[in-house]
């Protein structure tokens, strides 16, 4: 990926509206770094001095308990910036970020961000707007996890991924990332066995199918109805 491709990715997110010259200079002084699948970007409590932009691959973000169990909050793909906790070094990172696949990211140091970006109000407005959207999604997720049955939770998580990354196909809406049932169980707060039964039932009802590791939503209206089930 060349410098102009990276600039285009940055300009779609937190850096939207920042002038090209500043973006190009920021990219020149930043570092492209590769991570292997399951490598950690940071653990809960780590103090970081940078933010990240995904150039290729996927990153999983999770909450971790004191006993070491983790709960998957989100999976982010190409073009997403993350690690905003690193902008305030008075606190450790509140979440854990791990490579879900082999990844390539742009690592942007805080010191370079402050030095290069002159129109900081544009950057921070985009950052705040993005955090508001993430918070809204998180609150919706918490509501589902607290009050909805497992089938509705699985449906809601699949629909959320489809809303973020879904691709139209002749067979329905395709979730481009490959998810196994352990991933879905972790995301929905259920056992792999129970999630497997739900997926089998949906497949038989022609609501959802899995082709070459990708979930394809055949009937999105029925899946939305299931996600709103309260008992």
Secondary structure, 3 states (H helix, E strand, C coil): CCHHHHHHHHCCCCCCCCCHHHHHHHHHHCEEEEECCCCEEECCCCCCCEEEEEEECCEEEEEECCCCCEEEEEEECCCCEECHHHHCCCCCCCCEEEECCCEEEEEEEHHHHHHHCCCHHHHHHHHHHHHHHHHHHHHHHHHHHHHCCHHHHHHHHHHHHHHHHCEEECCEEECCCCCCHHHHHHHHCCCHHHHHHHHHHHHHCCCEEEECCEEEECCHHHHHHHHCCCC
